[in-house]
Amino acid sequence: MRTCVPRLTLAAVVAYAGSGCGDSVVRPRFTEDEINARAVRVAAWGEGSGAIRAVPYIDCSYADGQTQGTCETEVPPGTMLTFQAFPADTASNGIAFGGWAGACGGAEGLTCTLQVDAFDLDVSAGFPGVTRLFGKVYRPDGEGGLGNLFVGFTVNDTLRGTIPVSGEGVFDAELVGTYRGAASMHLTVETVDGRPEAFYPAFREVRIWDLADPIQWVVAPRAWSISEGTFVGQRVPIRLGTAMAEEPAFYTTTGQSLAGRFWEFQVQSVTLDRLPLSLAVDRANAGALVTGGDVDRYWRRVAELEAAIGRTLFIRVADPAAADVVVRVQPGGCGPATACANIVNGDPYLDRGGEIIHHSVEQFRGDRGIVVHELSHVLGMGHTCGWTSVMYVSPGECGTSGAPSDVLTATDVAHIQLALRVNSLQKAHGMDPFGGGLMAAWNGQRVLVDGLAPWLPPGCGPCGGS
């Protein structure tokens, strides 16, 4: 007795004739669509429950963090699929549907239509079951309470409201009303009507699925009281627009404004927990040009910088290989520039040091302004034409704006202290640097005061969880 096993190929669209096997052999038939069928998979997330359907292929339910039913299948190419989300109606308040992700990312409402093509499809939907909005607002100066603020929230202009912030910065409230169909929420921190505006308003977009965790902010004051250093006791206006949006910009390490450098979209700086940074002068590669006296003179400039800011920023080490920051004298090492600082980008915080290169030993020895300027770059500051500053660039670039200084000015110190405090609080509390700090304050000014669109990095999303 002979056994016939059909030998099929990907092009097997005709019946197998079976040489010598007779007409009794089963003749399998495969269509081109069946051969090229693509996988379609759906998933869900969140603390709520619901279902995802794409008739007649997908019928997937979700509850207690698990999916059940037909959540994966194969579909012929060219098929149009309409995915529908059915959030459970068990809660009268809150956000029952948190939007689409995967191949349906960006779709509005409860439906998403896609055509199956040459690739598999992965679609996910959120059933967050979020019923409350809670978190904390911090002030970087630690000067008193925050009782004159409220948090406002808006979900696609449908679910909206305000929550008062307590004197300790805490906000917590139930979400009244149900909304189904958004992936993000707009959140603001604003001053209660009629109260003095001590802080910049803040604006951010938060992904719905981040609302299960507390939302955190550091608000930016409109004026900074210098509490330590050379200018202690002075109260200095904080000029976020100048520091962030004007070219060159004090709050980017390159000095270019955030409008032109979307990839540096958070305000970066060293954080206080990382200070002091170890610093070494590389004499070995400078021949006999740099003497021990030159190095001592350099450290006196470092001490002047530290006295102005009011804290120890650098510690002296001898071995460049063991230092966070290495200072070199290297003619031509910065191209046409007289000096430069190359910062190691420890995104989002500049906590990994870098190197400072001086073009000549004469500059290294005697130019106080350039020494302090480059050290300030290491802390995270960029250039400015906005005020009298040690970070001033040149008359050719600034025109009649700003003026040079060979030491830190009170305005420099106020903006440096603010950045160090805000970024340190964000880091300590695990906040998203895109969301709840100086970027949120500047977006608040743009959106809530100037009526402009917020700045968000390309592909960010929304950005800004806790």
N, C-alpha and C positions, 0 to 999 in steps of 0.2 A: 504494500500500500504506500502510495506516494503522498506526502504532505506538501501542500502549496502555501507558501508564505508570500503575500504580495510585497514587492519591493517598490516603495513609494518615494518620490522625490518632492521637492517643494513645488514643482510644476505639475503635480499629479491632479489634473483637472479632468482626465478621461478615465473611464472604467478600466480596471486591470483585466486584461484578457486571459492571463494565466495560461501560458503555453503548455498544452497537454493536460490541463487540469479539468477541462470540460466546463459546461455552462453552470454547473452547480456551485462554483466558487462565488462567495459573496463579493460583490464589486463595490468597494468603497468609493464615494465621490466627494471631493473637496472643492469648494469654491475658492476663488482667489481671495475673497474677503476673509474666509475662515483661516486661510494660511497666513494672512498678513494682519490678523486681528491684534489690536493693541490693548495692553492692560490699563484698566481704569480703577484707581484706588481712592477711597475716601477715608478720612479720619476726622476726629473731633477733639476738642479740648475744652477745659473749663470745669467749674463746679456745678453747673446746671445740667439740664438734660434736654433732649430733643431728637430729631431725626433728620437725615439727609436722603433725598430721593431723586432719582433720575430715571423716570419710567421709560421703558420696562426693565432697565438694566440694574439699577441700584436702589436698594431699600434698606438703609442702615440706621439703626437706632443707637442712641448714646445715653448712658446713665451711669452714675457712680464711677466715672473715669474709664468705662469700658464700652466698646462698640459691639453690636450684635446684628445678625442678619446678613444680607448680601452687601458687603462693603468693598468687595473686589470682584471684578469680572473682566471678560474680554469683549471688545466692541469692534466691529468692522471699521476700517478707516473711512473717513468722509461722513460718518454719522454725526448729526447734530444732537448734542445732549443739553438738556435744560436741568440743571441741578436746583433743587428747592430745599431750603432749610425750614424746618418746622420746630421752633423752640417750644418747650413745654410751657403751658399756661398756669403753672402751679403757683407762681408768685404774682401778686398784683402790682408790686413795685420793683424797680431795678432794671437792669439791662439783661434781657433774656437772650439776645443774639449779639455776638461780638464781631461779626463780619467774616469775610472769606480770606483764605490764604492759599498758597500753592498756585496752581494754574488759574484759579479764580481770584487771585489777589487783586484788590482794587475794585472788584465788582460792588455795586451799590445795591442795597435792599436784600431781600430774601431769596433772590434768584440769580443764577449765573448760567449763561449759555456759551458753550464751547463746541468747536468742531474737532473731532478726533482726526489727527493727522499721522505723520510718520513716527510720532513718539508716544510713549506711555503718558498717561495723565495722572497726576496726584493732586487731589483737591481736599482741603480741610475747611471746617467751619467751627466757629466758636460758640459755645453756650455757657457764658461766664457765670450766670446766676449772681451777678454783682448786685447787691442791695444796699450798699453803703459806700460812702467816700470818706476816707480818713487819712490822716497824716500829720506832719508837723512842719512848721516854718521856723527857720533859725535866722537870727540876725548876727552878722559877723563881728560886730563890735561889742556884743554882750552888754550893751547899755540899756537896761530896763526891759519892759515887756513889749508885747505885740498886739495889744487889745484893740487897736484901731484899724485892723485889717479884716478882710473877708476873702474867702476863696469862692470864685465863681466857676460854674461848669456849664458846658453846652455840648450836646450831642446832636449834630446835624440840625440845629435850630428846633429840635423837637422836645428833648428832655433838657431842662435848664433850671438853674437855681443858684442860690448863694448860701454859703456856710460861714458863720462868724469864726474868727480865729481867737482863741483865748489868750490871756496875757502871757501864758507859757508857750504860745505858738501852736497849740494843738487844735485841730479841727476834726469833726466826726459827725456825720449825719446820715440818716436814711435817704435813699433816692426815692422821691415821690413821683410816680408815673412810670410807665413801662415803655422801653424803646427796643425795637428789634431792627437791626440793619446797619450798624456802624462799627468800624474797626477802631475808631479813635474818638477821643474826647478832648475838647479845648478846655484848658484850665487856666485861670487867672488868679493872681493875688493883687488886690486893689485896696485903696484906702477908703474907709467909710466916708460917705458924703459929709462934708462940713468939717472934717478933721484935717489938721495940717498934714501935708504930704511929705512925710519924713523919708519915704522909700520910693524908689522907682517901682512902677507897677510891673508885674511879671506875667508872661504869657508862655504857654507851652502846649504841645500836643502830646497826649498820653495814649498809648495803646490800651484798648479795653482790657486785654488779658493781664495788664500790669496792675489793675485796680484791686486785685486780691491782696496786694501788699500795700503798706503805707506809702503815700506820695509825699516826698520831701522836697523842701525848697531852702535855699539861702537867699534872702532878699538883699538888695543892694541899696544902701543909704544914698540919699542925694548929697550928703556932706559927710566927711570923715573926720572924726575927732582924733588927732594923733595923740596916742597915749604913751608913747615911748620914743626915745631917740632925741636928736637935736632939736626937733620942732615940736616937742611935747607941749600940749595945751592948745595948739592951733587947730582951727576947724576949717577944712578945705573942701570946696565944692568938688563933687565927683562928676567928671565930664565923660559919661559913657559914649555919647555920640562921637566926640573927638577921639577918644581912646580906642574905639572899635571900628568906626565907619570911615573916618577920614584917612587919606593916604598921605604919608605913612601912618601906621597905627601902632600905638603904644602897647596894645594888648595882643600883639602877635610877635613871635620871636623874629620873624623876617622883617617886620615893620610894614608889610603889605596889609591893607584893610581886609576884613573878613569878607567883604563883598567880592574881592578878587581872589580869595584863597579859601574856597569852600572845603578843601580837604583839611584845613586847620580851623575847623569851625567852633572849637571850644577855646576859651581863654586858658592858655597853658602857663604853668609856673611850677617852680619847686614847691613842695609842701612842707609845712613846718616840722612834721615828724621826721623829715629826711635831713633837716639841718642839724649841725653844720656839715657842709660838704668838705671833704679833704681836698687840699690844693697843693700842688707842687710846681716849682719852677724848674724846667728842664735845662739845667746848665750844661749837661754833658754834650748836648748837640749844638751848643752855641760857642764852642771853643773857649777861649779865654776872655771873650768879650763881656760876658755877664759875670760880675764879681759878687762876692758875698755881700758887699755893701749895697750893690744894686738890688739884690733880693730883699735885704732889710728895708730899703726904701720902698720897694713894691708893697711889702706888707704894711707899711705905714699908710699907704693908699687904701689897702683893704680895711684897715682899722677905721679910717675916715668914713668909708661906706657903711661899715657896721654901726658906727656911732650915729650916723644920720638915721638909719632904719631902726636902731634900738635893740639889736640882738646879734649874737654871734652867728655869722653866716658861713665862715670857712675856718678850717683848722689847717695848720701848716704841717706838711709831711715832706720828707726829703726825697722819697723814691717816686718818680713819676708813674711807675708801673702799679703802684698801690694807691694812686690818687684818683678821686672822682673828676677833678679838673686839672688839666695840665696846661701850663703857660709856657709858650715857646717864643724865641726870637728867630724868625725865619724870613730873611729878605725875599720878597716876591711870593711868600706863602699865601697871600690873600689876593693875588692878582694886582689890580690897580689900587685896591684899598690899602690904607695905612695900617689897619688892624682888622681882625675879624674874630668872631666866636662861632665855633662849630658845635652845636648842641646835639647831644644824643636824645632823640625823640622818644621818651618813655611814655608814649601816648597812653592816657591823656595827661599825664603829669611829667614834668621835666625833672625827674628825680635821679637821673643817671649821669649827670655831669656833662663833660665835653672837653673842648680845648679852646684856648685863646692863643692867637698868633699875632705877634707884633712884628711890624716890618723892619724896625731898626732898634738897636740897643739904646740909642738916644731917646727914642720914643718910650721904650720900656722904662728907662731911668727917670725921665723928667716930665712926661705928659700926663698930669693928674687926670685931666678930663677924659682922655681915651682909656686909661686904666679903669676908671670907675664906670665908664660907658660899657666896656666889654664885660666887666663883671656883672653889670645889670642885665646884659643879655643872658648870661648864664642863669640868672634867677628867673628868666622868662620874658623879660620886657623887650619891646621892639623900639622903633624910632617914633618921633613925633615932631610935628610942626605946630602943635596946638597950644603950647605954653613955653615959658622959659624952662629949659630942661637940659640935663646932661645927656639925654637921648636925642637932642636936636641933631638934624642931619647936616644941612648946608643951606646957605642963602640961595644957591642955584635951584634947590629942590623946594625950599620952603617959601621963597619970595619974601614978602614982608611979614609972614606969620611966624610966631614963636621967636625964640632967641636962644643962643647957646649958653651953657653954663659948664664950668669945669668941676662942679660938685652937684650932688643931688639937691633939688629944690624941695620945698614943702609940698608942692603939687606932685612931684615925682614920688616922694615918700608916701603920700596918702594913697596914690593909686597902686603902688607896690604893696603896701600893707594890706589894702583891700583885697587884691588878687591872691596874696598868700593866705589870708584868712578864709576867703570864700572857697578856694580850691581845697584847702586843708579840711574844712568842714564837709565838703562834698566827698572827699576821699574817706574821711573817718566814718561817715554814715553810709557809705556804699552807694552814693547817688550817681545818676547818669550825668556826666559833665555837659552833655548837650542840653539837659533839661532844666535843672533847678538852680542855676547860679547866675553869673553875669550875662550869659547868653539869654536866659529867660528874662532878665531885667531889660536888656536892650530890645528884645522882641516885644516886651510889654510897652516900651516907649513907642516903638514903631506901630504896633497894632492898635493899642488902646488910646494913645495920645495923638499920633501923627496920621492914623488911618491908613497905614501901609501894610503890605503883606509881610508875614514873618519870614525871617531867614531860616531856611532849613537846608542841610546838605543834600546834594543829589542822591536819590535812592535811600534817603533816611527814613522816609516813611510816613508815619510820624516817628520822631525820635523823642525819647525821654520817658523812661519808666521812673522808678523811684530814684 
